[in-house]
């Protein structure tokens, strides 16, 4: 199983980015995907998840600004991030089960 995260970059506060997580090697689409992030000097923290049936949840700090979704035919999970804040700066990782992607850097300037 492999997860490939992409879509990070540098954006000004108030801007938007869409992260993608391409999942390969899973035998079916019956899996949930989580997004986590890790800011410099901080522990990795949960951001959002989507289950195989489409149920979603978010950490409080991003609820209402981030939207997680999945495209099962293409085996991609998206994280749409709107109204970004400097405190959203981190490396973002996608994960399913014990498998993690390599991370993509998001930097939000004030």
BELLIN-V298106 format. One record per pair of residues at least 4 apart in sequence whose ideal C-beta (glycine too) atoms are under 8 Angstrom apart, sorted by the first residue. I is the first residue (numbers start at 1). J is the second residue. D is the distance in whole Angstrom. If there is no record, write none. Layout:
I_J_D + I_J_D
This chain:
1_23_7 + 1_24_7 + 1_25_4 + 1_26_6 + 1_96_7 + 1_97_8 + 1_99_5 + 2_23_8 + 2_24_5 + 2_25_6 + 2_99_7 + 2_101_8 + 3_21_6 + 3_22_7 + 3_23_5 + 3_24_8 + 3_33_8 + 3_94_5 + 3_95_7 + 3_96_7 + 3_99_6 + 3_100_7 + 3_101_4 + 4_21_7 + 4_22_4 + 4_24_8 + 4_101_6 + 4_102_7 + 5_19_6 + 5_20_7 + 5_21_5 + 5_92_6 + 5_93_6 + 5_94_5 + 5_101_4 + 5_102_6 + 5_103_6 + 5_104_4 + 6_19_7 + 6_20_5 + 6_22_8 + 6_104_6 + 7_17_6 + 7_18_5 + 7_19_4 + 7_20_5 + 7_104_6 + 8_17_7 + 8_19_7 + 8_91_8 + 8_92_6 + 8_104_3 + 8_105_5 + 8_106_5 + 8_107_8 + 9_17_6 + 9_105_8 + 9_106_7 + 9_107_7 + 10_107_5 + 10_108_8 + 10_109_7 + 11_15_4 + 11_16_7 + 11_17_6 + 11_84_6 + 11_106_8 + 11_107_7 + 11_108_6 + 11_109_7 + 12_108_7 + 12_109_5 + 13_84_6 + 13_85_6 + 13_86_6 + 13_108_6 + 13_109_7 + 13_110_5 + 14_83_6 + 14_84_7 + 15_84_5 + 15_108_7 + 16_80_7 + 16_81_6 + 16_82_5 + 16_83_8 + 16_84_7 + 17_81_5 + 17_84_7 + 17_106_6 + 18_78_6 + 18_79_7 + 18_80_5 + 18_81_7 + 19_35_7 + 19_78_7 + 19_79_4 + 19_81_7 + 19_92_6 + 19_94_8 + 19_104_6 + 19_106_8 + 20_76_6 + 20_77_7 + 20_78_6 + 21_33_6 + 21_35_7 + 21_76_7 + 21_77_4 + 21_78_8 + 21_79_8 + 21_94_3 + 21_101_6 + 22_74_8 + 22_75_6 + 22_76_5 + 23_31_7 + 23_33_7 + 23_75_5 + 23_76_7 + 23_77_7 + 23_94_8 + 23_96_6 + 24_75_7 + 26_31_6 + 26_75_7 + 26_96_7 + 29_52_6 + 29_72_4 + 29_75_7 + 30_52_5 + 31_52_6 + 31_96_5 + 31_97_7 + 32_49_6 + 32_50_6 + 32_51_5 + 32_52_6 + 32_96_6 + 33_49_7 + 33_50_6 + 33_68_8 + 33_70_7 + 33_77_4 + 33_94_6 + 33_95_7 + 33_96_5 + 34_46_7 + 34_47_8 + 34_48_7 + 34_49_4 + 34_94_7 + 34_95_5 + 34_96_7 + 35_46_8 + 35_47_4 + 35_48_5 + 35_49_7 + 35_68_7 + 35_77_8 + 35_79_5 + 35_92_6 + 35_93_7 + 35_94_6 + 35_95_8 + 36_44_5 + 36_45_6 + 36_46_6 + 36_47_6 + 36_92_7 + 36_93_5 + 36_94_8 + 36_95_6 + 37_44_7 + 37_45_6 + 37_47_5 + 37_88_8 + 37_90_4 + 37_91_7 + 37_92_5 + 37_93_7 + 37_106_8 + 38_42_6 + 38_43_7 + 38_44_4 + 38_45_7 + 38_90_6 + 38_91_5 + 38_93_7 + 38_103_8 + 39_87_8 + 39_89_6 + 39_90_4 + 42_90_8 + 44_93_7 + 45_59_7 + 46_59_6 + 47_58_7 + 47_59_6 + 47_62_6 + 47_66_7 + 47_79_7 + 47_92_7 + 48_56_7 + 48_57_7 + 48_58_5 + 48_59_7 + 48_62_7 + 48_66_6 + 48_68_4 + 48_79_6 + 49_56_7 + 49_57_6 + 49_68_7 + 50_54_7 + 50_55_7 + 50_56_5 + 50_68_5 + 50_69_7 + 50_70_5 + 50_77_6 + 51_55_4 + 51_56_8 + 54_70_7 + 56_67_8 + 56_68_5 + 56_69_8 + 58_62_5 + 58_63_4 + 58_66_6 + 58_68_7 + 59_63_7 + 61_87_8 + 62_66_4 + 62_81_8 + 62_88_7 + 65_81_7 + 65_82_5 + 65_83_5 + 65_84_8 + 66_79_6 + 66_80_7 + 66_81_5 + 66_82_7 + 67_78_8 + 67_79_8 + 67_80_4 + 67_82_8 + 68_77_7 + 68_78_7 + 68_79_5 + 68_80_8 + 69_77_7 + 69_78_5 + 69_80_7 + 70_76_7 + 70_77_5 + 70_78_7 + 71_75_8 + 71_76_5 + 71_77_8 + 71_78_7 + 77_94_6 + 79_92_7 + 79_94_8 + 81_88_7 + 81_106_7 + 84_88_5 + 84_106_8 + 84_108_5 + 85_108_6 + 86_108_5 + 86_109_7 + 86_110_5 + 87_108_8 + 88_106_6 + 88_108_5 + 89_106_6 + 89_107_5 + 89_108_5 + 90_106_6 + 91_103_4 + 91_104_7 + 91_105_5 + 91_106_8 + 92_103_6 + 92_104_5 + 92_105_8 + 92_106_6 + 93_100_6 + 93_101_6 + 93_102_8 + 93_103_5 + 94_100_8 + 94_101_5 + 95_99_6 + 95_100_5 + 95_101_7
